Amino acid sequence: MGLYLKTFNRVAAFVNTMSSTPELGLATMYRIIKKSGAERVSDDAADELRKILENIAVRIAKQAVDLSIHAGRKTIMSDDIRLASKNVLKL
């Protein structure tokens, strides 16, 4: 239980920093939208996509942490991310 609390506190601290400082670059959002066929992209659209993707990424990461803890590991593995993303995205 101690490992779970330590890891949860680290994730919670990371999530708190996420709300103030974006982790994903705005230029990347422009490229993604343009690659999807848009001729022009507004600043608000790129920023909104960034917020949504960061929210999804945090939800997946939290669940991956839970999965690794349940498996008795400290390290997040690619399978944890894959399984968590299927659950979060309902694929």
HUBELNOR-V388249 format. One record per helix or strand of 2 or more residues. SS is the DSSP state (H for helix, E for strand). FROM is the first residue (numbers start at 0). TO is the last residue. If there is no record, write none. Layout:
# HUBELNOR-V388249
((SS;FROM;TO) (SS;FROM;TO))
This chain:
# HUBELNOR-V388249
((H;1;17) (H;25;34) (H;42;69) (H;77;88))
